[in-house]
Amino acid sequence: MAPRSWQRTASEDLWVRTLSQIPTRIGRMAYLSRLMNPETERYEHHGLTAIFGEDAAENALKNSHWDALESFLGLGVLDQRDDVAKYTGGLPQSARRLLESWDRTQGYNGFLPRMASPAQRELYEANLRLIVRHLRNEGGAGEVPPVP
């Protein structure tokens, strides 16, 4: 059955209902990365799949993850820093502890979509290493300062 003009596509629905509610680009990448099932190497979102079907849901999630990476990498490094600071500052756990963990483990690399090119991976990883260290130093012993 073809969608009616008033109905949204899976990508539009994902944006309106979920992704637009996540205020940071890296937060969107984090969210979408958690929907990738490592056993099947497919994105899984039961609500989207129930409404739009498995293939449409998979494509919407995959394309949205790609778009989130492109959007993040399209920012200047200072804006990327602010995006990361806003993300870490908005989480329930300590931003300082998360940044310490990221500095040791590079856990943020898990946010990358699988289809990221080697150049995108290199740029993302290099920038995040610098950003994490900068935010750790800027925050000192306390929490990361809020971004205006």
N, C-alpha and C positions, 0 to 999 in steps of 0.2 A: 504494500500500500504506500503510495507516494505521500510525503508530508504535505500538509495543507499550508497555505501561506502564513497563517497565524502561529504555526508550530515552529519551534526552534530546532536547529540542528544539534547534534550531540556536543559539538564544540561550543556553540552558543550557550547551551544549557549549562555546560561545565563552567563556562566563564561567569554567567549571571548568578548561578546558584552557589558556586564554590570559590573559584579562583579570584574573582573580583573582591571577595571578602578577606583575602590574604593581602595585607598591606605592603609586602616587600616582594621583590623579584626572587631573591634567594629563598624566601619562605615558600613561594610557589614551586620552586625547584625541589625544595625539601619535601613538600607535600606530594608532588607527583612522583618523586623517586620512591616514596614509600608504597606506591600503588603498583610498582613493578614486582612481579612474583619471580624470584630468582630460579625457581624450579621449572617454570614454564617459559621464562623470558618474555612474558606478556604482561601488559598492564591489566589490572583488574579493578573494576569499580562496579559493584553489584547494582547500584541504582541506575547508572547510565546503561549498563548492559540490559537490565530489565525493560527499560523504555525504548532504547535505540538499537539493541542487538549487539552481539559480541564484537563484530568487525567495526561497526561505527563507533562504539565505545573505545575500543583499542586505538583506532585512528585518532580520535579526539584527544585521548590522553597522550599518545605519542607526539602528536603535533603540538599540543599545548606545552609539553615538556621541552621540546625543541624551541618553541617560541619564547619560553621563559629564559632559557639559556641565552638565546640571541638578544633578548631584551636586557639581561644582566650584562652581557659582554659589550653591549652598545653604550653602556654608561661609561663615563670617565672614571678613573680609579678613585677619585675622591667621592663621587656619587656611589660607587660600589661600596666604599668604606661605610658611608652613611646608611646604605641599605642593609649591610651586614650588622651594623651597630643597632639599627632599629629592630632587626630580626632577633638578635641575641638579647636585646633589652626587653623584648616583649614576651619572652618565653618564661614559663613558670620556674625553671631552674636558674641558678646563679649564672649570670653572663660571664663573670670572671672564671668560674669553674669550667664552663663550656669552652671558653677561649683557651684555657690551659689545656684542656683535653684535645681540642682541635690543633693546638700547636704541637702536641706530641703525636697525634694519630692521623692528622689530616682527614678527619671524618667527613668534612665538607665535600671531599671528592666523591662521596657516595651520592651526592645530589646531581651529578652530571648524568645527562641522558646517555644511553649506550651508543647512540649514533653520533655523538660528538666527534668531530675530527681531531686528529692529533694536534693540530695547531690550536684549536679551541681548548682542548684539554690543557695544553701547555700554558696558554694565556690565563685561563681560569685558575689553574693550580698556582702559578707564579703570583698572580694578583692576590689570591686568598692567603697565601703564605705571608705576604707583606702586610695585608690588611689585618690579619689575626695578630701578628706581632705588634703592629702599631696600636691596635685597640687594647691589647694587653698592657703595653707600656703606658698608654694614655690613661687607662683606668687605674693603674697602680695597684694598690692592695684592695681597693674597693670595687664597686661595680663600674661597668662601662658608662661613661657620661651619656645622658639622653641626647638624642639628635633632635634639633629644633624642627 
